Amino acid sequence: MREYDPNRDRERVEEVERICEVGPSGKLCIFTDLLGDPICRVRHSPSFLMLVAEIGDEIVGMIRGCIKTITCGNSNRHLPVYAKVAYILGLRVSPSHRRMGIGLKLVHRMEAWFRDNGAEYSYMATENDNLASVKLFTDKCGYTKFRTPSILVNPVFAHRLTLSPKVKIIHLTPSQAETIYRRRFATTEFFPRDIDAVLNNKLSIGTFLAVPDSATWQGTDHFLSDPPKSWAILSIWNSKELFTLQVRGASRVKRTLAKTTRVVDKALPFLRLPSFPDFFRPFGFHFMYGIGGEGPEAVKMVKSLCDFAHNVAKERDCGAVVTEVSGQEPLRFGIPHWKMLSCPEDLWCIKRLGEDYSDGSVGDWTKSPPRISIFVDPREV
């Protein structure tokens, strides 16, 4: 097992990815094309590593990991309590070399790198029904089931959505967005300490604030000291530049029905039918992150922001708009999505790596109850 070398490993790693992405027979599955960059999903993280497992000249497995500093759960404080946390993703083992302990060895080697770099916790995400992955991490690696956020996917239709005339949408500068996020959301679970790096990243399309149409924008300080009765905020990340997705396993009947909706929508656009995009070919998506808001009309404000994000994605030729929020997030009711494409419970598992903590009063975060909101870092989508 060794560190990934792009010059000698890229093609062999891509081959293992293709072999591993074989979905269950008769079911719809989503396949990922990393566009020739196996580390694209961690490249923008503060610190990252990719390991490969090799037997002779054959690569038989790989794993990716990254480290960042985030807010950990402590509902009794008004100030953020930070912890250095590691994230595991993209664990793959060639089907011909499974049940040989390769996956377990890759996880242990990655955790050693985490510890060497001061990480206090390690976590990973997987589908609830991925029993092999869940069993590996919970039974053999010492992880516990931690959070079950919802992945919400909304197609980008052939027509623009009409925005509410009662809502004004303001495009914030990265500096303005950082100030609002740090003042209002810094205690949200998994909030990244380097939010400024996220907002200033070239893949961050922008941050948008929704306020009543009657409200006037007089700058960040005025907004924070005297916010409108209701408001909402979200940021958009351009995942299309990193990788594409494709739905496979659909029957000919389903493909035909989907195509029919597009044909009818194109012929009769004034009906504004919710046609099904061509997800059976590779498509890109935008990821909405940092969703938050306050007030009795906050859900409606979020709905307007999501409609705005849909139109931005349409202009950039994306197939979908995606987000991930806590299952207890009240604002999720304002996020449009298709149930057939979404995942109501994405499973996050976590492990405590050491005994030394940045703040001993936090206790063991792995045993803390879920909080209302969660901040999903777009650099790890």
C-alpha positions as CSV (number, residue, x, y, z in Angstrom):
1,M,0.0,0.0,0.0
2,R,1.4,3.4,-1.0
3,E,0.4,6.9,-2.0
4,Y,-1.3,7.4,-5.3
5,D,1.0,8.5,-8.2
6,P,-1.0,10.2,-10.9
7,N,1.7,9.6,-13.5
8,R,1.7,5.9,-13.2
9,D,-1.6,5.0,-11.5
10,R,-4.3,7.1,-13.1
11,E,-5.4,4.6,-15.8
12,R,-5.2,1.6,-13.5
13,V,-7.2,3.4,-10.8
14,E,-9.9,4.4,-13.4
15,E,-10.1,0.7,-14.4
16,V,-10.8,-0.4,-10.8
17,E,-13.4,2.4,-10.5
18,R,-15.2,1.1,-13.6
19,I,-15.1,-2.5,-12.4
20,C,-16.5,-1.6,-9.0
21,E,-19.3,0.5,-10.4
22,V,-21.6,-2.4,-11.3
23,G,-25.1,-1.7,-10.0
24,P,-27.6,-4.3,-8.8
25,S,-29.5,-6.0,-11.6
26,G,-32.9,-4.4,-12.5
27,K,-32.3,-1.3,-10.3
28,L,-31.5,2.3,-11.2
29,C,-27.9,3.2,-10.2
30,I,-25.9,6.3,-10.4
31,F,-22.4,6.1,-11.9
32,T,-19.6,8.6,-11.6
33,D,-17.1,9.8,-14.1
34,L,-14.2,11.6,-12.4
35,L,-13.1,13.1,-15.7
36,G,-9.6,11.7,-15.5
37,D,-8.8,13.1,-12.0
38,P,-9.2,10.4,-9.3
39,I,-8.6,12.9,-6.5
40,C,-11.0,15.5,-7.8
41,R,-13.4,14.9,-4.8
42,V,-10.7,15.8,-2.2
43,R,-8.4,18.0,-4.2
44,H,-9.9,21.2,-2.8
45,S,-9.7,20.2,0.9
46,P,-7.1,21.7,3.2
47,S,-5.2,18.4,3.4
48,F,-5.8,15.2,1.5
49,L,-4.3,11.8,0.6
50,M,-5.1,9.0,-1.7
51,L,-3.7,5.5,-1.2
52,V,-3.7,2.5,-3.5
53,A,-3.3,-1.2,-2.8
54,E,-1.1,-3.0,-5.3
55,I,-0.3,-6.7,-5.9
56,G,2.5,-7.0,-8.4
57,D,1.7,-4.5,-11.2
58,E,-2.0,-4.6,-10.5
59,I,-3.9,-2.0,-8.5
60,V,-6.6,-3.8,-6.5
61,G,-7.9,-1.1,-4.3
62,M,-7.9,2.6,-3.3
63,I,-9.1,5.0,-0.6
64,R,-9.2,8.8,-0.3
65,G,-9.2,10.9,2.8
66,C,-9.0,14.5,3.8
67,I,-8.6,16.5,7.0
68,K,-10.2,19.8,8.1
69,T,-11.2,21.7,11.2
70,I,-14.9,22.0,11.9
71,T,-17.4,22.8,14.6
72,C,-18.3,19.8,16.6
73,G,-21.5,19.3,18.5
74,N,-22.1,21.1,21.7
75,S,-25.6,22.5,22.1
76,N,-24.8,24.3,25.4
77,R,-22.5,26.9,23.9
78,H,-23.0,30.0,21.9
79,L,-19.4,30.0,20.7
80,P,-18.0,27.4,18.2
81,V,-16.0,24.5,19.6
82,Y,-13.7,23.2,16.9
83,A,-12.2,19.8,16.3
84,K,-9.8,18.5,13.7
85,V,-11.8,15.9,11.8
86,A,-10.9,13.5,8.9
87,Y,-13.2,12.2,6.2
88,I,-12.9,8.9,4.3
89,L,-14.4,8.5,0.9
90,G,-14.0,6.5,-2.3
91,L,-13.0,3.2,-0.8
92,R,-12.8,0.6,-3.6
93,V,-11.6,-2.9,-3.8
94,S,-11.5,-4.9,-7.0
95,P,-14.2,-7.6,-7.0
96,S,-11.6,-10.3,-7.7
97,H,-9.7,-9.4,-4.5
98,R,-12.5,-8.9,-2.0
99,R,-12.7,-10.8,1.3
100,M,-8.9,-10.6,1.6
101,G,-8.8,-7.8,4.2
102,I,-7.6,-5.2,1.6
103,G,-10.4,-2.7,2.5
104,L,-9.6,-3.0,6.2
105,K,-5.9,-2.5,5.6
106,L,-6.6,0.6,3.5
107,V,-8.8,2.1,6.2
108,H,-6.2,1.4,8.9
109,R,-3.4,2.9,6.8
110,M,-5.5,6.0,6.1
111,E,-6.4,6.3,9.8
112,A,-2.7,6.2,10.7
113,W,-2.2,9.2,8.4
114,F,-5.1,10.9,10.1
115,R,-3.6,10.4,13.5
116,D,-0.1,11.5,12.4
117,N,-1.7,14.8,11.3
118,G,-3.6,15.4,14.5
119,A,-7.1,14.4,13.5
120,E,-9.4,13.8,16.5
121,Y,-12.2,12.0,14.7
122,S,-12.8,10.2,11.4
123,Y,-16.1,9.8,9.7
124,M,-17.4,8.4,6.4
125,A,-20.7,8.4,4.5
126,T,-22.4,5.6,2.7
127,E,-25.9,4.5,1.6
128,N,-28.0,2.9,4.4
129,D,-28.5,-0.2,2.3
130,N,-24.8,-0.7,1.5
131,L,-24.5,-3.5,4.0
132,A,-20.9,-4.5,3.1
133,S,-19.6,-0.9,3.7
134,V,-21.6,-0.5,6.9
135,K,-20.5,-3.8,8.2
136,L,-16.8,-3.1,7.4
137,F,-16.8,0.2,9.2
138,T,-19.0,-0.6,12.2
139,D,-18.1,-4.2,12.9
140,K,-14.4,-4.2,11.9
141,C,-13.2,-0.6,12.1
142,G,-14.9,0.6,15.3
143,Y,-17.2,3.3,13.7
144,T,-20.6,4.0,15.1
145,K,-23.7,5.2,13.2
146,F,-23.8,8.9,13.7
147,R,-26.0,11.1,11.5
148,T,-28.6,10.4,8.7
149,P,-28.8,13.6,6.6
150,S,-31.1,13.7,3.5
151,I,-29.7,14.1,0.0
152,L,-32.2,16.1,-2.1
153,V,-32.0,16.1,-5.9
154,N,-34.0,18.3,-8.2
155,P,-33.9,18.1,-12.0
156,V,-33.1,21.1,-14.0
157,F,-36.0,21.5,-16.4
158,A,-36.0,22.9,-20.0
159,H,-37.7,26.1,-18.9
160,R,-36.7,28.7,-16.3
161,L,-38.7,28.9,-13.1
162,T,-40.6,32.0,-12.2
163,L,-39.3,33.7,-9.0
164,S,-41.6,35.1,-6.4
165,P,-42.0,38.9,-6.9
166,K,-42.3,39.2,-3.1
167,V,-38.7,38.1,-2.6
168,K,-35.5,40.0,-3.4
169,I,-32.4,38.0,-4.0
170,I,-29.0,39.7,-3.3
171,H,-25.7,38.4,-4.6
172,L,-23.2,38.7,-1.7
173,T,-19.5,39.1,-2.1
174,P,-17.4,36.3,-0.5
175,S,-16.4,38.7,2.3
176,Q,-20.0,39.5,3.0
177,A,-21.0,35.9,2.9
178,E,-18.2,34.9,5.3
179,T,-19.3,37.5,7.8
180,I,-22.9,36.3,7.8
181,Y,-21.9,32.7,8.0
182,R,-19.5,33.2,10.9
183,R,-21.9,35.4,12.8
184,R,-25.0,33.3,12.3
185,F,-23.9,29.7,11.6
186,A,-20.5,29.2,13.2
187,T,-21.9,26.8,15.8
188,T,-23.7,24.6,13.2
189,E,-22.4,21.1,13.3
190,F,-19.6,20.4,10.7
191,F,-19.2,24.2,10.0
192,P,-15.7,24.5,8.4
193,R,-13.3,26.9,10.2
194,D,-11.9,27.9,6.8
195,I,-15.2,28.9,5.4
196,D,-13.4,31.8,3.7
197,A,-11.4,29.3,1.6
198,V,-14.7,27.6,0.5
199,L,-16.4,30.8,-0.5
200,N,-13.3,32.1,-2.4
201,N,-12.7,28.8,-4.2
202,K,-13.1,29.1,-8.0
203,L,-15.8,26.4,-7.9
204,S,-18.0,28.5,-5.6
205,I,-20.4,30.3,-7.9
206,G,-21.7,32.6,-5.3
207,T,-23.7,33.2,-2.1
208,F,-27.2,34.6,-2.3
209,L,-29.4,36.2,0.3
210,A,-33.2,36.2,0.1
211,V,-35.1,39.0,1.8
212,P,-38.6,40.5,1.5
213,D,-39.0,42.7,-1.6
214,S,-39.6,45.7,0.6
215,A,-36.3,45.4,2.4
216,T,-33.3,47.5,1.4
217,W,-29.7,46.3,1.4
218,Q,-27.5,48.6,3.4
219,G,-24.5,46.3,3.9
220,T,-23.6,43.3,6.1
221,D,-23.3,45.2,9.4
222,H,-26.8,46.7,9.1
223,F,-28.3,43.4,8.1
224,L,-26.8,41.6,11.1
225,S,-27.8,44.3,13.6
226,D,-31.3,44.7,12.2
227,P,-32.3,41.8,10.0
228,P,-35.7,41.6,8.3
229,K,-38.4,39.6,9.9
230,S,-37.6,36.7,7.5
231,W,-34.6,35.9,5.4
232,A,-32.6,32.9,4.0
233,I,-29.2,32.3,2.5
234,L,-27.4,29.6,0.4
235,S,-24.3,29.2,-1.6
236,I,-23.8,27.3,-4.9
237,W,-20.8,25.0,-5.8
238,N,-20.0,24.0,-9.3
239,S,-19.5,20.2,-9.0
240,K,-19.9,19.9,-12.8
241,E,-16.3,21.0,-13.2
242,L,-15.1,18.0,-11.1
243,F,-17.2,15.0,-12.2
244,T,-20.3,13.9,-14.0
245,L,-23.1,11.5,-13.1
246,Q,-25.1,9.1,-15.2
247,V,-28.2,7.0,-14.3
248,R,-28.0,3.4,-15.6
249,G,-30.2,0.4,-15.3
250,A,-33.4,2.0,-16.6
251,S,-35.7,-0.1,-18.7
252,R,-36.5,0.8,-22.3
253,V,-40.0,1.7,-21.1
254,K,-38.7,4.2,-18.5
255,R,-36.3,5.7,-21.1
256,T,-39.1,6.1,-23.5
257,L,-41.5,7.7,-21.0
258,A,-38.7,10.2,-20.0
259,K,-38.0,11.1,-23.6
260,T,-41.7,11.6,-24.2
261,T,-41.9,14.2,-21.4
262,R,-39.1,16.1,-23.0
263,V,-40.6,16.0,-26.5
264,V,-44.0,17.2,-25.2
265,D,-42.3,19.9,-23.1
266,K,-40.4,21.2,-26.1
267,A,-43.5,21.2,-28.3
268,L,-45.7,22.9,-25.7
269,P,-43.4,25.0,-23.5
270,F,-46.3,27.2,-22.4
271,L,-47.6,24.3,-20.3
272,R,-44.3,24.3,-18.3
273,L,-44.5,20.6,-17.8
274,P,-41.9,19.0,-15.4
275,S,-40.1,17.0,-18.1
276,F,-37.6,14.4,-17.1
277,P,-34.0,15.5,-18.1
278,D,-31.8,13.0,-19.9
279,F,-30.1,11.5,-16.9
280,F,-29.2,8.5,-18.9
281,R,-26.3,10.4,-20.4
282,P,-23.5,12.0,-18.3
283,F,-24.7,15.2,-16.6
284,G,-23.2,17.7,-14.2
285,F,-24.8,19.3,-11.2
286,H,-24.6,22.2,-8.8
287,F,-24.5,21.7,-5.1
288,M,-26.3,24.0,-2.7
289,Y,-24.6,24.4,0.6
290,G,-24.7,26.7,3.7
291,I,-28.5,26.7,3.6
292,G,-30.0,28.7,6.5
293,G,-32.5,31.3,7.5
294,E,-34.7,32.8,10.1
295,G,-38.3,34.0,10.5
296,P,-41.8,32.8,9.8
297,E,-41.3,33.1,6.0
298,A,-37.8,31.5,5.9
299,V,-39.1,28.3,4.2
300,K,-40.6,30.4,1.4
301,M,-37.4,32.3,1.1
302,V,-35.4,29.1,0.8
303,K,-37.9,28.0,-1.9
304,S,-37.1,31.2,-3.9
305,L,-33.4,30.7,-3.5
306,C,-33.7,27.1,-4.8
307,D,-35.7,28.3,-7.8
308,F,-33.0,30.9,-8.4
309,A,-30.3,28.2,-8.1
310,H,-32.3,26.1,-10.6
311,N,-32.1,28.9,-13.2
312,V,-28.4,29.4,-12.6
313,A,-27.9,25.7,-13.2
314,K,-30.0,25.9,-16.4
315,E,-27.8,28.7,-17.7
316,R,-24.7,26.6,-17.1
317,D,-26.2,23.4,-18.7
318,C,-26.4,21.3,-15.6
319,G,-28.8,18.4,-15.2
320,A,-29.6,18.7,-11.5
321,V,-29.4,20.8,-8.4
322,V,-28.4,18.9,-5.3
323,T,-28.1,19.5,-1.6
324,E,-27.7,17.6,1.7
325,V,-29.3,18.7,4.9
326,S,-30.0,17.3,8.3
327,G,-33.1,15.1,8.5
328,Q,-34.4,17.5,11.3
329,E,-33.7,20.7,9.3
330,P,-37.0,22.6,9.2
331,L,-35.9,24.6,6.1
332,R,-35.8,21.3,4.1
333,F,-39.6,21.8,3.4
334,G,-38.6,24.7,1.1
335,I,-36.2,22.6,-1.0
336,P,-37.8,21.2,-4.1
337,H,-36.7,17.7,-5.0
338,W,-37.8,14.5,-6.7
339,K,-38.2,11.6,-4.3
340,M,-37.2,9.0,-6.9
341,L,-33.8,10.7,-7.2
342,S,-33.2,11.7,-3.6
343,C,-32.0,9.7,-0.6
344,P,-34.0,10.3,2.6
345,E,-31.3,8.9,4.8
346,D,-27.6,9.1,3.9
347,L,-25.7,7.3,6.7
348,W,-22.7,9.0,8.3
349,C,-20.5,6.9,10.6
350,I,-17.9,8.3,13.0
351,K,-14.9,7.1,15.1
352,R,-13.0,8.7,17.9
353,L,-9.3,8.5,17.0
354,G,-7.6,9.6,20.2
355,E,-7.9,10.8,23.7
356,D,-6.4,14.3,23.4
357,Y,-9.1,16.9,22.5
358,S,-9.0,20.6,21.7
359,D,-11.7,21.1,24.3
360,G,-12.1,18.4,26.9
361,S,-15.6,19.6,28.0
362,V,-17.0,18.5,24.6
363,G,-16.7,14.9,25.7
364,D,-17.1,12.1,23.2
365,W,-18.7,13.7,20.2
366,T,-19.5,10.3,18.7
367,K,-22.2,9.9,21.5
368,S,-23.8,13.3,21.0
369,P,-27.4,13.6,19.8
370,P,-28.1,15.0,16.4
371,R,-28.6,18.7,16.1
372,I,-31.2,20.5,14.0
373,S,-28.9,21.7,11.3
374,I,-25.7,20.4,9.7
375,F,-23.2,22.1,7.4
376,V,-22.1,19.9,4.4
377,D,-18.8,21.0,3.0
378,P,-19.1,21.1,-0.8
379,R,-15.4,20.2,-1.2
380,E,-16.3,16.6,-0.1
381,V,-19.4,16.0,-2.2
